[in-house]
Amino acid sequence: MRREVLTWNDVDKLIDHLIPQFETEFDAMVVITHGGIVPGGILAEALKINDLFIASVDFPNELESEKQREKNRLLAWPQFLQFPDDNLVRGRRMLVIDDVWGSGRTMTAVKNRITGAAGIAYTAVLHFNPYRSLFGTLRPDYFAATTDAHIVYPWEIKRGPEAVLLRDF
């Protein structure tokens, strides 16, 4: 699989391409961990959205073999580790943010949970990968770019004391 490493400048350009697409104002934002945290923060500031919520979703899997684990993971029901209370979602226009739509499972699970709580969900990502999506023609409402590559965002670069000491400044 092709790999693409982005800079902060690349992310700024993606955000600048995404913002003019929004056709409505949003009452709140749901940021999907971990990938949606940084772009969600940037978008919340730009769009002046003050109500931010976190969605943390896991697709559990307990089978032994790698092949069976991957197959089961695709069929697993989502487990919501963090999600706003239904009262915070009901009747509100919610912008759901993640960095990338790969298989689409996480974004679809979050959107369905918001809709199930009588909220109105709009989905946005920096990158949409239609080649990996498990949902046919379903796609995010808003996206900055289409890709077939594995994207490495600047916030995914290894951090920590060891990494900082090894960097050449």
N, C-alpha and C positions, 0 to 999 in steps of 0.2 A: 504494500500500500504506500502510495506517495505521502510524504510528510511535508508539512509547511509550518515553519516557525515564524510567528508574528512578533512585531515590535509594538511598543506602546503607540507609536505613530500610526501603525496599521489599524490598531484598535480605534483610535480617534477617527480615522477615516470611515471605518465601519459604522460607528455611532453616528457620525455626521450624515451618512447615507440612510440610516434607519429612521432618524427623528422626523424628517419631512413626510414619511409615509403614514404617520399616525393621523387617522381621520376623526378621532374622537378624543375627548378628555377622559382621563381615568380617575376614579375615586381612590384607588389604592394599587399597590404593586405586590405581587407574590414573586419572590426571588427563589429560584431553585438552587439548592446547595449542590456542589461547591462552585460549579462553573458560572452560575448566574449572579453570584455575589458582586463581583467587580463591575460587570456591565450594568447590573441592576442599580448599583450605587451611582454610577455615572448618569444613567438615564433618569433616576429619581431626582437628582440635582438639576438636570437640564429641563425636565418636565415639571419641576416644582411639585412632585408628589411627596407628601409627608407621611402617609400611612404605608409603611413597608412591613411585609410579613415574609416569613421563611417557610418554604416547603422542603422537607427532607424526605426523600422517597427511596425505599430499598426494595429490590426484587429478590427475596430470599430463595435459597436453593441449598438442598442438603444431600444431593446425590454424590456418589464417590468419583466416578470417572469424569475426566475433563469434558469429553464429548457429551455425556449424559448431563453434566452440570450445565453446559451451555444450552442444550436443548430445553432443559427444565427451566432455566432462567428466562427463556423467551416465553414460556407458558405461565410463569408464576404470577400470582396476584400481587399488586403492589402493597407494601407495608409503609404507612405514613408514620415516620418517626417524629416529624414536626409538621404542624399545619395549623393555620388560624382557625379559631372557633367559628362554627357556622354563622353565629350572630354577627361576626365581623365581615362576613362575605355576602350575606343575604342582601339582594337588591343593589349591589354595588358593581360598577364597571372595574374589573380587575385586570391589570396588565401582568401577564405571567412571563418572566424573563429567565432564559437560560443562555449559555454560550453557544451551544450547538444542538441541532436536531439531527441525531444519528438515526437510531431505530425509531425514535418518536414516542417510545413507551412512557418515559417519565413525563414529558410535556402533556401527552394525552391523558395520563392518569391524573395529573394535577388539574387540567382543564375540566375533566369529567367530575372531579370532586367539587370544584367550584360550582359548576352547573347543577350538581346534585344538591348543593346548599342554597340554590336559588340566586346565585351570583351570575354575573355576565363575564365570561372569560375571553380575553384576547391574548394571543400568544405571539411572542417575539423572540428571535434568536439572532445572534451575529451570523452564524453559518447554518445553512440548510443543506443536508446531504440526501437528495432524493434517491440515490442509489442504495442506501442502507435502510431507508424507511420501511417499516413493516405495515404501513397503513395506506398503501396504494396511492391514490391521488390526494389524500389528506396532507396538508402542509401547514406550516405556521402562518398565522395571519400576516405577520411582518417578518422579514429577514433582510439582512444587509448583503449577503452573498450566497451563492450556490457553490458547493465544492464536492469533490470526490476524494479529497485528501484527508489525512489525519492532521488536524490543526493543533498546534502547540501554542497556547496563549502565553503572554509574558508573565502572568501570575502563576503559571505552572512550572516555572523554572525552579530548580532545586534551591531551597533556602536553608538557613540554619548556620550555626557557628562554623561548621567544617566548610561549607560551600563558600561562605563569605571570606574566610581566610585563604582559600585557594584562588579567589578571583584576582585578576590583574586589573588594578584601578588605574 
